[in-house]
Amino acid sequence: MSDALARSADAGAATPPRPNSVVAVLALAGIVVSLMQTLVIPIVPELPRLLDASASNAAWAVTATLLAAAVATPVVGRLGDMFGKRRMLLVSIALLVSGSVVAALSDSLVPMIVGRTLQGLAAAVVPLGISIMRDALPADRLAGSTALMSASLGVGGALGLPAAAFIADRWDWHLLFWVSAALGAVALLLVLLIVPESKVRTGGRFDGVGALGLSAGLVTLLLAVSKGGDWGWTGGTTLGLGAAAVLILLGWGRWELRSRQPLVDLRTTAKPQVLFTNLASVALGFSMFAMSLVLPQLLQLPGQTGYGLGRSMLTVGLVLAPQGLVMMAMSAVSAKVTKAEGPKVTLMIGALIVAAGYGLNILLMSEVWHLVLVSCVIGAGIGFTYGALPALIMGAVDPSQTGAANSLNTLMRSLGTSFASALAGVILAQMTTDFGGHALPSENGFKVVMAIGAGAALLALAVAAFIPRHRPADAAPAADGPARAAEVAAAKA
């Protein structure tokens, strides 16, 4: 039996993966998963009526996805390192398809929350895809491919919004989830047919206690952050959850440091390159949310306010759609800069472009073309940063830890976005103007949020300056594609 396994492994090694096909399929999977982030945006105001639920309860259709994604991302990344990244990629896409079908069949709140939770559990697809690329692609293809894969998060979100708005305006809202299920099924089939399994695995025993501890800490933290506005920031529930999150995460950190096979290797995350990259990711995630909050509201608020543009949700989607194309184009430029100067420089350039975009938005916000221009400038900066982050992470960790390290970095961006959502919500709730007896966010409130977004991008720039500088030749991820994968597999045999 061992001879058969050896022959099978040799046969697989003799048939190299097709880089273009692998990259295209993985990027498609990333785009499909990122669609779920914008899928429900056009119907969020209608969810209470559609699901026969209160507004606060209907909001769980969004919150459940956030919580599930936060829990799944680091756990699935670690499982990918242990048992196979392609295997966990397939599981994640299957969960997306299952969740989409459940949501498509739902007419009440509980099945919708179940479906959206299953969709959220697919959030690890992008970091898993990046990790597969490290193991399967030649080194000279890695920088551009991982930049494209990382940018797929924004591309899917930007392109999905106008498509979702178009469908919701003209057909039954259930079709949104049937389309998601169909796209997920296509991605699942293509991954099965084209994407190779990585031979780089850690094996060992899964840290179940660590997974439970991190999940509990993240859920309590994100519940406090995401629902604090509804519950009251000084209310007992919010403060209690916040305190519980701190205690749980401290206890989890102590457990991880003592564990022989931790879920997250905290000693690796303390390396300067990993630590400062993750801190910069939190700041970038914080910065990027400001645009997705401010621009849609400016476009949709009534023109009589003096600063709103009175446009439809479909127009919002069309205004933001070019950003996705710009991000995709900039991922190639990002890869070239990374090869020439190293990913640290690429990250700093991207953060500076994002900050400039927000500064431009403070000055230009009175015409539709102003917001198209601003979204494209910020999208260009995001394209740079999304390309640099995985290169920095993979350049500092062992190939056997790639899935967990990339997933943790993705989680850091998500945490930044969640914190930004809470802070922006407080600012816009406090800085209001009266419009026909209704309180609406004021123009100055939007400008403050944009200024904070610019400040967060500049903070990311400052943090990135502390990342150790390497020669461009060393800046690419440390693995040398399939050859390195075979070497690691042989060493573990």
Buried (B, 14 or more C-beta within 10 A) or exposed (E): EEEEEEEEBEEBBEEEBBBEEBBBBBBBBBBBBBBBBBBBBBBBEEBBEBBEBEEEBBBBBBBBBBBBBBBBBBBBBBBBBBBBBBBBBBBBBBBBBBBBBBBBEBEEBEBBBBBBBBBBBBBBBBBBBBBBBBBBBBBEBBBBBBBBBBBBBBBBBBBBBBBBBBBBEEEEBBBBBBBBBEBBBBBBEBBEEBBBBBBBBBEEEBBEBBBBBBBBBBBBBBBBBBBBBBBEEEBEBBBEBBEBBEEBBEEBBEBBEEBEBBBBBBEBBEBEBBBBBBBBBBBBBBBBBBBBBBBBBBBBBEEEBEBBBEBEBBBBBBBBBBBBBBBBBBBBBBBBBBBEBBBBBBBBBBBBBBBBBBBBBBEEBEEBEBBBBBBBBBBBBBBBBBBBBBBBBBBBBBBBBBBBBBBBBBBBBBBBBBBBBBBBBEBBEEBEBEBEEEEBBBBEBBBBBBBBBBBBBBBBBEBBBBBEEBEBEEBBBBBBBBEBBBBBBEEEE
